[in-house]
Amino acid sequence: MNNAPPTFAARIARKLLIDLSIMTAVGLVLAIIGPFGTAAQPLAFRLVSWIALAWLGYAFYRPLAPLVGWLHGQLHLPRVALWIGLTMLATIPLTAAIWVIEFLPGPVPAPALEDALLAYLNVLAIGASVTVVFYLLERGKAEPAAAARPPSVPVPGEIASVPETPRQPAFLDRLPAELGTGLIALEMEDHYVRAHTMLGSDLVLLRMRDAIAELEGVEGAQVHRSWWVARDAVERVEREGRNVRLLLPRGLVAPVARSRTAELAAAGWL
C-alpha cells in the first residue's frame, strides 16, 4: 500500500475540486431562489447561468487570499481592511456580469445609477458571504487539531495510555489562515523569513534555522543560505553553466548554492 504523501500538484487538484464543488452548490441554490429578477427565466437557463456565474465569482474572489497576504507583507496594512477593500473591488465585474445575464438573450440596456448601485450591493452581499465561508474553511485548516493539554499523571499501578494526536509542524501555526498550509519555500529577508505557500506569502519574525527546526516532518532542504524548499514543490531544475535554480509554483525561483549541489544531486533533487 502506498502511504506516500500527496504531491503538490495533487493537493492543488484536490483543493480546486472541493472549491468548485462548493461553488456549484452555491450556484444551485441561487438558481432555485432566482434572485436579481432571474426567477422568471426557465429553470434550465437559471441552472446554467448561475452555476457558470458561481464559477466566475470563484475566479474573481479566490485570488484575494494570496493578494491580501502579499499586500499585507508589502504595505503592512490591516488584513481586515484589505479583505473588505479587495472584495468590494472584485464585486464590480461580477455585478456587470449579473446585469448582462439578467437581460439575456435580448439587448442589454445601460443601468441607471440607482439600479447599478442596488445590483452592486446585492452581488456584494452574496460575494462577501461566499468569501467569508472560504476564509473560515482556510482558518479551520490552519488551526491546531487540538489545544495543547498538560501531561496527565498516571495512577500508580496503571499503565499510562498516551494517544498520539497528529499535529502539523509548529511553523505552520505562525502563518495567517488565508495562506493555507501548502508550504512551498522559505526565503530569508533581513531578520525575517518570508513563507511562500500555494496561496501567497507573508513575513514571519524568525531566524531561518529556527523556522527550519519548526518544520519537523516536512520533507525539504536548505538549498541556499537564504532559501529552504519543500521537496514536492520543485517543478523543474534549471541549469546555466555552474548555476542551478529550482523552479517553484507561483513563478518562484530558488537558487542552489554551489556548496549544496553535490549533496542535493546525491539525494535525487537534481
C-alpha positions in Angstrom: 0.0 0.0 0.0 1.4 3.4 -1.0 1.4 5.7 2.1 3.5 8.5 0.4 2.1 12.0 1.0 0.2 13.6 -1.9 2.3 15.7 -4.2 1.9 19.5 -4.5 0.0 19.1 -7.8 -2.3 16.5 -6.2 -3.1 18.9 -3.3 -3.9 21.7 -5.7 -6.2 19.5 -7.8 -8.0 18.2 -4.7 -8.5 21.8 -3.4 -9.7 23.0 -6.7 -12.2 20.1 -6.9 -13.5 20.8 -3.4 -13.8 24.6 -4.0 -15.6 24.2 -7.3 -18.0 21.7 -5.8 -18.9 24.2 -3.1 -19.4 26.9 -5.8 -21.6 24.5 -7.8 -23.8 24.0 -4.7 -23.9 27.8 -4.3 -25.0 28.2 -8.0 -27.7 25.5 -7.5 -29.1 27.4 -4.5 -29.1 30.7 -6.4 -30.8 29.1 -9.4 -33.6 27.8 -7.2 -34.0 31.1 -5.4 -33.8 33.1 -8.7 -32.5 36.5 -7.3 -32.0 39.7 -9.3 -35.1 39.2 -11.4 -34.0 35.8 -12.9 -36.9 33.9 -11.3 -39.0 34.5 -14.4 -36.4 32.6 -16.5 -36.8 28.8 -17.2 -35.1 26.6 -14.5 -32.7 25.1 -17.0 -31.5 28.6 -18.0 -31.1 29.6 -14.3 -29.1 26.5 -13.6 -26.6 27.0 -16.4 -26.3 30.8 -15.8 -26.0 30.7 -12.0 -23.5 27.8 -11.9 -21.4 29.5 -14.5 -21.6 32.8 -12.6 -20.7 31.0 -9.3 -17.6 29.6 -11.0 -16.8 33.1 -12.4 -17.2 34.5 -9.0 -14.8 31.9 -7.7 -12.2 33.0 -10.3 -12.5 36.6 -9.1 -12.8 36.1 -5.3 -10.4 33.1 -4.7 -7.2 35.1 -5.7 -8.0 37.6 -2.9 -6.4 35.4 -0.3 -2.8 35.4 -1.7 -3.3 39.1 -2.7 -4.2 40.0 0.8 -1.2 38.2 2.2 1.2 39.9 -0.3 -0.2 43.4 0.2 -0.1 42.9 4.0 3.6 41.9 3.8 4.5 44.7 1.4 2.4 47.6 2.8 1.8 46.5 6.4 -1.9 47.3 6.1 -4.5 45.6 8.3 -5.7 42.3 6.8 -9.4 43.0 7.6 -9.2 46.3 5.7 -7.5 44.6 2.7 -10.2 41.9 2.6 -13.0 44.4 2.7 -11.5 46.7 0.1 -10.5 43.9 -2.4 -13.8 42.2 -2.0 -15.6 45.5 -2.9 -13.3 45.9 -6.0 -13.8 42.3 -7.2 -17.6 42.7 -6.9 -17.6 45.4 -9.7 -17.0 43.0 -12.6 -19.4 40.4 -11.1 -22.1 43.0 -10.9 -21.7 43.8 -14.6 -21.8 40.1 -15.4 -25.0 39.6 -13.5 -26.6 42.6 -15.1 -25.9 41.2 -18.5 -27.2 37.7 -17.6 -30.5 39.2 -16.4 -31.3 40.7 -19.8 -30.0 37.8 -22.0 -30.7 36.9 -24.8 -32.1 40.4 -25.6 -30.3 43.7 -25.8 -28.6 44.8 -22.6 -29.5 48.4 -21.5 -27.2 50.6 -19.6 -28.3 50.7 -15.9 -29.4 53.9 -14.2 -27.2 54.9 -11.3 -29.7 53.8 -8.7 -30.2 50.4 -10.4 -26.4 49.9 -10.7 -25.9 50.7 -7.0 -28.7 48.3 -6.0 -27.3 45.5 -8.2 -23.8 46.1 -6.8 -25.0 45.8 -3.2 -26.9 42.6 -3.9 -23.9 41.0 -5.5 -21.6 42.3 -2.7 -23.9 40.6 -0.1 -23.6 37.2 -1.8 -20.0 37.6 -2.8 -18.9 38.7 0.7 -20.8 35.8 2.2 -19.0 33.2 0.0 -15.7 34.9 0.7 -16.3 34.6 4.4 -17.1 30.9 4.0 -13.8 30.2 2.2 -11.9 32.3 4.8 -13.4 30.2 7.6 -12.5 27.0 5.8 -8.9 28.1 5.5 -8.8 29.2 9.1 -10.1 25.9 10.2 -7.3 24.1 8.4 -4.7 26.3 9.9 -5.8 26.0 13.5 -4.1 23.2 15.5 -6.0 20.0 15.5 -6.3 20.1 19.3 -5.4 22.6 22.0 -2.2 21.8 24.0 -3.0 19.8 27.1 -0.9 19.3 30.2 0.5 15.8 30.5 -1.7 13.5 32.5 -0.4 11.9 35.7 -0.8 8.1 35.6 -2.4 6.4 38.5 0.1 4.2 40.4 -0.1 0.6 39.2 -1.7 1.5 35.9 -0.1 1.8 32.5 -0.4 5.3 31.2 -2.0 5.5 27.8 -0.9 8.4 25.7 -2.9 8.8 22.5 -0.9 10.1 19.6 -2.5 13.2 18.1 -1.3 14.2 14.7 -0.2 17.8 14.7 1.0 20.0 11.9 4.5 21.4 12.1 4.7 24.3 14.6 5.9 26.8 11.9 2.6 26.5 10.0 0.7 27.7 13.1 2.6 31.1 12.6 1.0 31.6 9.2 -2.3 33.5 8.6 -5.2 31.3 7.8 -5.7 32.7 4.3 -2.3 31.3 3.3 -3.3 27.7 3.9 -0.8 25.0 4.8 0.7 24.2 1.4 4.2 25.4 2.1 6.4 25.9 -1.0 9.6 27.6 0.4 11.1 29.9 3.0 13.1 32.9 1.9 15.3 34.9 4.3 14.7 38.7 4.3 16.9 40.5 6.9 15.7 39.4 10.3 12.5 37.9 8.8 11.6 34.7 7.0 9.2 35.0 4.1 7.0 31.9 4.0 5.7 31.1 0.5 2.6 28.9 0.2 0.5 28.0 -2.8 -1.9 30.8 -1.8 0.6 33.7 -1.2 3.4 34.8 1.1 3.9 36.5 4.4 6.8 37.6 6.7 7.5 35.9 9.9 9.9 37.4 12.5 12.1 34.3 12.9 15.6 33.2 12.0 15.9 30.7 9.2 17.4 28.0 11.3 14.7 28.3 13.9 12.0 28.2 11.2 13.5 25.0 9.7 13.6 23.5 13.2 9.9 24.0 13.4 9.3 22.2 10.1 9.9 18.7 11.5 8.1 16.2 9.4 8.1 18.2 6.3 10.4 16.9 3.6 12.6 19.7 2.3 16.1 21.1 2.3 18.0 24.4 2.8 19.3 24.7 -0.8 20.9 28.1 -0.2 21.8 30.3 2.7 18.7 32.3 2.1 16.3 29.5 0.9 14.6 26.4 2.2 12.5 24.5 -0.3 9.8 21.8 0.1 10.8 18.7 -1.8 7.4 18.2 -3.6 7.2 21.8 -4.6 10.1 21.6 -7.1 8.6 21.7 -10.6 11.8 21.9 -12.6 15.6 22.2 -12.3 17.2 24.9 -14.5 21.0 25.0 -15.2 23.1 27.8 -16.6 26.7 26.9 -16.5 27.6 26.2 -12.9 24.5 27.9 -11.6 21.5 25.8 -10.7 18.0 27.1 -9.9 14.8 25.4 -8.7 11.6 26.5 -10.4 8.7 26.5 -8.0 5.0 27.2 -8.2 3.7 30.8 -8.5 6.8 31.7 -10.5 9.2 31.4 -7.6 12.8 30.6 -8.4 15.2 29.4 -5.6 18.9 29.5 -6.3 21.0 26.5 -5.3 24.3 27.2 -3.5 27.3 25.6 -5.3 28.4 24.0 -2.0 25.0 22.2 -1.8 24.8 21.0 -5.4 26.6 17.7 -4.9 24.6 16.8 -1.8 21.3 17.6 -3.4 22.2 15.7 -6.5 23.1 12.7 -4.4 19.7 12.9 -2.7 17.9 13.0 -6.1 16.8 16.6 -6.1 18.8 17.4 -9.2 
